Amino acid sequence: MIDIQDLTVIFNAGTSDERAALSNLSLSVPKGQWISVIGSNGAGKTTLLNAIAGTVPVATGSIVLDGRDCSRDPEYRRARTVGRVRQDPTAGTAPEMTVLDNLALASRKGPRRLLPAKPASLRRLLAERLAELGMGLESRTDENVSRLSGGQRQALALLMAAMTRPAVLLLDEHTAALDPRNADIVMELTRRFIREFGLTALMVTHDMRRALADGDRLIMMHDGGIVADLCGERKSASSVGALVRLFREVRGEEYAEDRDLLN
């Protein structure tokens, strides 16, 4: 689970360019819930993920992951319980290592390590997981990852992030750089892994249709805070049009009559 209370992140603190990227943000996510995160550029979506992962310092507030306050923990320590897939398919893998070596490295992190006693057993286990991707990577285990396509690399990065069952899985526009076919494949794998491993997940996306279709809950961010929080019937009853109108409203335009669709 995730429990964030009064979280503030300051960029360029103490300078003339100081600004709050997140401002007194609070968010509670029960174990196993999948949240889609939307918002305009600069709303604080990626900063929220960075704060959870420990890649940006927290000015005030707290971040509790799986019952442990990790607000001041460095990124490398949080990496044991946080899985992350970024927008860039090249960011989540080591390109000059083989497919198998990448997976073996990932299997050694996290609270539930996948370490069979014998190397041959580990190799069989990892090949089985690769076969589940449906991309033929189980026959390319000894090739360097740099030889894979963007879709294959992103699918591999997703498997590496998810298979150790992290306390939280962070997905930062992880299909945005892919062509439509590979984006659909990676999204289907995302659904499968989240269900199979019972993961708690935050997925940043600019695709409002996807945000409405996937996940248990949807939050909209603006100016470093959360301006809408939809789940259950409120989420299923909403629409892209209602979300667009709310975007315009929070930017100061007159669309207040449509906000009822999101409350």
Secondary structure as the mmCIF struct_conf table of DSSP 4:
data_model
#
loop_
_struct_conf.conf_type_id
_struct_conf.id
_struct_conf.beg_label_comp_id
_struct_conf.beg_label_asym_id
_struct_conf.beg_label_seq_id
_struct_conf.end_label_comp_id
_struct_conf.end_label_asym_id
_struct_conf.end_label_seq_id
STRN STRN1 ILE A 2 PHE A 11
BEND BEND1 ASN A 12 ASN A 12
TURN_TY1_P TURN_TY1_P1 ALA A 13 GLY A 14
BEND BEND2 THR A 15 THR A 15
TURN_TY1_P TURN_TY1_P2 SER A 16 ASP A 17
STRN STRN2 ARG A 19 VAL A 29
TURN_TY1_P TURN_TY1_P3 LYS A 31 GLY A 32
STRN STRN3 TRP A 34 GLY A 39
TURN_TY1_P TURN_TY1_P4 ASN A 41 GLY A 42
BEND BEND3 ALA A 43 GLY A 44
HELX_RH_AL_P HELX_RH_AL_P1 LYS A 45 ALA A 53
TURN_TY1_P TURN_TY1_P5 GLY A 54 GLY A 54
BEND BEND4 THR A 55 VAL A 56
BEND BEND5 ALA A 59 ALA A 59
STRN STRN4 THR A 60 LEU A 65
TURN_TY1_P TURN_TY1_P6 ASP A 66 GLY A 67
STRN STRN5 ARG A 68 ASP A 69
TURN_TY1_P TURN_TY1_P7 SER A 71 ARG A 72
HELX_RH_AL_P HELX_RH_AL_P2 GLU A 75 ARG A 78
TURN_TY1_P TURN_TY1_P8 ALA A 79 THR A 81
STRN STRN6 VAL A 82 VAL A 85
BEND BEND6 GLN A 87 ASP A 88
TURN_TY1_P TURN_TY1_P9 PRO A 89 THR A 90
BEND BEND7 ALA A 91 THR A 93
TURN_TY1_P TURN_TY1_P10 PRO A 95 GLU A 96
BEND BEND8 MET A 97 MET A 97
STRN STRN7 THR A 98 THR A 98
HELX_RH_AL_P HELX_RH_AL_P3 VAL A 99 SER A 107
TURN_TY1_P TURN_TY1_P11 ARG A 108 ARG A 108
BEND BEND9 LYS A 109 ARG A 112
BEND BEND10 ALA A 117 LYS A 118
HELX_RH_AL_P HELX_RH_AL_P4 PRO A 119 ALA A 131
TURN_TY1_P TURN_TY1_P12 GLU A 132 GLY A 134
BEND BEND11 MET A 135 GLY A 136
HELX_RH_3T_P HELX_RH_3T_P1 LEU A 137 SER A 139
TURN_TY1_P TURN_TY1_P13 THR A 141 ASP A 142
BEND BEND12 GLU A 143 GLU A 143
STRN STRN8 ASN A 144 ASN A 144
HELX_RH_3T_P HELX_RH_3T_P2 VAL A 145 ARG A 147
BEND BEND13 LEU A 148 LEU A 148
HELX_RH_AL_P HELX_RH_AL_P5 GLY A 150 ALA A 162
TURN_TY1_P TURN_TY1_P14 MET A 163 THR A 164
BEND BEND14 ALA A 167 ALA A 167
STRN STRN9 VAL A 168 ASP A 172
BEND BEND15 GLU A 173 GLU A 173
TURN_TY1_P TURN_TY1_P15 HIS A 174 ALA A 177
BEND BEND16 LEU A 178 LEU A 178
HELX_RH_AL_P HELX_RH_AL_P6 PRO A 180 PHE A 197
TURN_TY1_P TURN_TY1_P16 GLY A 198 GLY A 198
STRN STRN10 ALA A 201 VAL A 204
BEND BEND17 HIS A 206 HIS A 206
HELX_RH_AL_P HELX_RH_AL_P7 MET A 208 ALA A 213
BEND BEND18 ASP A 214 ASP A 216
STRN STRN11 ARG A 217 HIS A 222
TURN_TY1_P TURN_TY1_P17 ASP A 223 GLY A 224
STRN STRN12 GLY A 225 CYS A 231
HELX_RH_AL_P HELX_RH_AL_P8 GLY A 232 SER A 236
TURN_TY1_P TURN_TY1_P18 ALA A 237 ALA A 237
HELX_RH_AL_P HELX_RH_AL_P9 VAL A 240 VAL A 250
TURN_TY1_P TURN_TY1_P19 ARG A 251 GLY A 252
BEND BEND19 GLU A 254 GLU A 254
HELX_RH_3T_P HELX_RH_3T_P3 ALA A 256 LEU A 262
#
